[in-house]
Amino acid sequence: MRRQPTARLVSFGLLLVLALAAVLLGSGQAAAQSTAETAKPLSPLHPVFAMLDADGQNVLESGAPVSTMQTCGACHNTDFIASHSFHADLGLSSMTAPGQTASGRAWDTSNGLFGRWDPLTYRYLTPAGDARLDLSTAEWLQVLGARVAGGGPATTSRNGAPLTSLAPDATNPEANLLTTDGTVAPWDWKRSGVAEMDCFLCHLDQPDHAARTAALAAGDFGWANTATLAATGIVTASASGWVWNPQAFAPDGALLPAYVRVQDPTNANCAQCHGLVHTDANTPLTLTGCDLDDPQTATTGQVISGQKISASGVNVAGKDALNRAWDIHAERQLACTDCHYSLNNPIHVQESDETRPSHLVYDPRRLDLGAYLERPDHNLAGSKCTVHRRA
């Protein structure tokens, strides 16, 4: 039996529709790829770069976790940065025997989060020789990881050796862990990896602090900095772990411009570890009790917001008469970095009277901008960082 012309037309029409759909889909994918390739980075000054692992290999080839020290170290002196940052050190370099810190408290062994008793968690970093284990180094990082930028005690032992050089040892508080049943187990740093100083936390516009904190809490320290990238599209979580997205990279292995989201730190970046920052003037600010996610707010009541207290949603006595802002600096549109800047930033640097030649009222000489970008001091003005720098 011969096929009817109508049937032929219908078949031909279907083929034509399918072919047109394939063309449109292909052009859409090509356009999306072209957009990603031609889009500009967030910062017009920052070039594209490759994501490198701890061995300096491109993560697309190795599938390993990203190393911020290697990746950012391709242009910046990351060893200098990590060793000139109280955010990384957290008291490691000032550790003493219990009771010999400036606080005079018998339970403190340093002036920072690593070694100073924490009233929010009611946990104590166990020094060597203690009969009873509370927080070992590994559990300290699991419990307080949300407030730890990495580097310092997250990579280095108390005597300066790499944590990965320590053998698992149930009697060593730097290489053991108090388990949930109260027994002490050895901790293997080579298996868990360490948490390098996480540049992404402060220098990306959308770091995933929650994903990073979850990785640290799980003891997956080596992948924590990779988890910070979860919201960028560069890497995705799978049942087997983190997987790098090839579509985010150019053929030469560098990130496509659209994925280079590097920026100067904002108040939101600082808020991840410090306290509540509220920037939406149209939405009343609210507080949820003593929220430990905002430790500085929980311990001091400090809130970074330009909103009037009377306009907030917080239940404060005599609120209607409180027509001042929560923070006068935020009200004046100042950012955290306007006052807490790098000490060797040539824009802000002010030489002390002790080192400035007596015949000079003003010394116009400044560190070259290129030299500053290579070795920016991450001890910040007007904070504990300056104490760390003088120590």
C-alpha positions, 0 to 999 in steps of 0.5 A: 500500500502506498503512503498518503501524501498527508502522512509524508508531510507530517513526517517531514514536518516532525523531522524539520521541528526536531532539526530546528530544536537541535540547532536552537539548543546547540546555538544556545549552548554555544552562546552560553559558553561564549558568554562565560568566555567573554564575560569580564571578571568581577574585578577589572584588575584581577587576571584569570588564573588556574586552580592548583592543588597542593602539588601545583597541578591543575585540579581539573587534571588531578581532581584533588582539593584546591590549595589556596597557597599554591593557587594564590601563590602563583602571583602573591607571596602566600607564605608571607601573607599567612605568617603576617596574619593574626586571622591565621595565627590565632595565638599559635605563635604566642603559646605558653604554659597554662597561666602564663599569658597576659590574662593570667588565667590558669586555663589560657595558653595563648592570647588568641582563639587557639589556646584561650578558653572559649565561653561560648562553647565552654571547651578548653584546648588541652595542653600537652601533659594534661591528664584529661583530654577536652579539645585536641587540635583536630576537634578544636578545628571541628568545633570552632571551624566557623571562626577559623580562617585556616593556616596557623594551627590548622596546618602547623603544630605547636612546635612549628612542624607540619601537622601532616608530619605527626603520627596518629597518637592517642596520647598526643592532643595534637594527633588524637580526638575525644570520641562521642563515647568518651574514648580517645582515638588517634587522628590521622592528619595525612588522611584528613588533610589540613585547612590552609589559610582560606583566601576565598572566605574574604576575597570572593563575593559569594563564599559558601561559609556554611559548606566550608563549616560543614566540611570542617565539622566533619573532619574533612579539613583538606576539602574545606577550602574547596567547599568555600567555592560551592556557590560559584559553579566552579565545583559541585557536591556529589555523592562521592565528594566534590567534583570540578566543573570543566565548563568553568575553565578555559582550554588552557586550564585557567578559570573563565572570566565569569568565574573570577569573582575576586574582590576587596573584602566587604562587611559581609565577608567580615560578618562570616566570623565576627558578628551581625552585619545588616545592610538592608535599610528597608528591612528591620534588623532582628536578633535571634537570642544569643546566636553563636553564629555571630560570636562578637554580637553574642559576647559584646552586643555589637551590631554593624548596621546603619539602621536606627535602633528605633526602626529595628525589629529588636525588642529594646527597652525605650526603643522609640527614643533610641534614634541613633544608629546601631553603628555610627560608622556604618551609618556614615557608609564606612566599611570595616576595611576603611579602618582595619586596613593592611598595615603596609598598604601604600595608600594608608601607611603612616610611618611611626615617629620612632622610625621616621627621620627627625628632619622630615615632617612628612615622608612621601616615599611609599611601597611600590604598588606591585610589591604591596600586591605581592606581599600585602601584610594581613595584620590589620590596623586597629585590632589585635593584629597590630599586637601580633605584628609587634610581638 
